[in-house]
Protein backbone atom coordinates (compact mmCIF):
# COMPACT_ATOMS: atom_id res chain seq x y z
CA UNK A 1 0.00 0.00 0.00
CA UNK A 2 1.44 3.30 -1.09
CA UNK A 3 1.01 6.73 0.44
CA UNK A 4 -1.32 7.84 -2.36
CA UNK A 5 -3.65 4.95 -1.52
CA UNK A 6 -3.61 5.86 2.16
CA UNK A 7 -4.59 9.46 1.40
CA UNK A 8 -7.65 8.25 -0.50
CA UNK A 9 -8.94 6.19 2.44
CA UNK A 10 -11.36 7.58 4.98
CA UNK A 11 -10.47 7.55 8.67
CA UNK A 12 -12.57 4.46 9.46
CA UNK A 13 -11.13 2.60 6.50
CA UNK A 14 -7.57 3.43 7.63
CA UNK A 15 -8.33 2.16 11.14
CA UNK A 16 -9.82 -1.03 9.72
CA UNK A 17 -6.80 -1.53 7.46
CA UNK A 18 -4.47 -0.98 10.41
CA UNK A 19 -6.22 -3.69 12.43
CA UNK A 20 -6.07 -6.07 9.48
CA UNK A 21 -2.37 -5.44 8.99
CA UNK A 22 -1.61 -6.02 12.67
CA UNK A 23 -3.39 -9.38 12.52
CA UNK A 24 -1.54 -10.24 9.33
CA UNK A 25 1.75 -9.33 11.02
CA UNK A 26 1.04 -11.70 13.90
CA UNK A 27 0.26 -14.49 11.43
CA UNK A 28 3.37 -13.73 9.40
CA UNK A 29 5.56 -13.84 12.52
CA UNK A 30 4.10 -17.21 13.44
CA UNK A 31 4.96 -18.62 10.04
CA UNK A 32 8.25 -16.78 9.61
CA UNK A 33 10.30 -19.93 9.92
CA UNK A 34 8.49 -21.36 6.90
CA UNK A 35 8.54 -18.42 4.53
CA UNK A 36 10.82 -15.49 5.22
CA UNK A 37 11.01 -12.12 6.83
CA UNK A 38 10.45 -10.03 3.69
CA UNK A 39 6.68 -10.13 4.19
CA UNK A 40 7.06 -9.06 7.83
CA UNK A 41 9.25 -6.15 6.79
CA UNK A 42 6.71 -4.96 4.21
CA UNK A 43 3.79 -5.18 6.67
CA UNK A 44 5.74 -3.14 9.23
CA UNK A 45 6.45 -0.45 6.63
CA UNK A 46 2.77 -0.14 5.74
CA UNK A 47 1.78 0.05 9.42
CA UNK A 48 4.37 2.79 9.92
CA UNK A 49 3.00 4.72 6.92
CA UNK A 50 -0.51 4.54 8.35
CA UNK A 51 0.63 5.72 11.79
CA UNK A 52 2.63 8.56 10.26
CA UNK A 53 -0.31 9.71 8.16
CA UNK A 54 -2.64 9.57 11.17
CA UNK A 55 -0.23 11.57 13.32
CA UNK A 56 0.31 14.24 10.67
CA UNK A 57 -3.41 14.77 10.25
CA UNK A 58 -4.38 15.06 13.91
CA UNK A 59 -5.94 18.34 15.00
CA UNK A 60 -3.40 20.76 16.48
CA UNK A 61 -5.01 20.68 19.94
CA UNK A 62 -4.34 16.94 20.25
CA UNK A 63 -0.71 17.33 19.17
CA UNK A 64 0.08 19.71 22.04
CA UNK A 65 -1.00 17.28 24.74
N, C-alpha and C positions, 0 to 999 in steps of 0.2 A: 504494500500500500504506500503510495507516494503522497507527498505533502499536498499536492493539488486535489487528490481524492479526499483527503481529510478535511480540507477547506469546504468542500461541497456538502459534507455530512452535517446534519443537524446535531444539536447537543445530545439528545437522547440516543441517536444512532451512534455517536462517538462513544458514549458510555457503554452501550450494548456491545460494540465492537471491542472495546477495552476488556470487558468481562470475558468475551469469547477468546480473545488472544491470551489472557491469563490462564484460562483453562487449557488451551492448546499448548501453552508453555509447560504446564505441569505434565501433560501427557507426553510431550516431547522429551522432557527430562527423564521420565520413567523409561522411555524406550531409547535413550541416548546410546546405550551400549550396542544396540542393534544397528541403528542407522549412523548418525554422526551428529556433530555439534553445529553444523552449518544452519540447520533449520532453527535451532535454539537461538543462534546469533541473530538471525533475521527477525524472529518474533520479538526479541528484546529491542531491536532497533525500531520496530513499528510501535511498540508500547512506549518507547521513549519519545517518538514523534508525537504521539497522541497526548502524552503528558505535557510536553513542551507547548503544543498548540493550546491546550486547555489553560495552562498557566499564563500564556501571553494574552489570552482573551478574557481574563478575569476582570471584573470591575475594579477600578483603582482603589475603592474603599477596602476591598478584601485583601489587596496586595500589601497595604500598610500594616495590617494586623500581624 
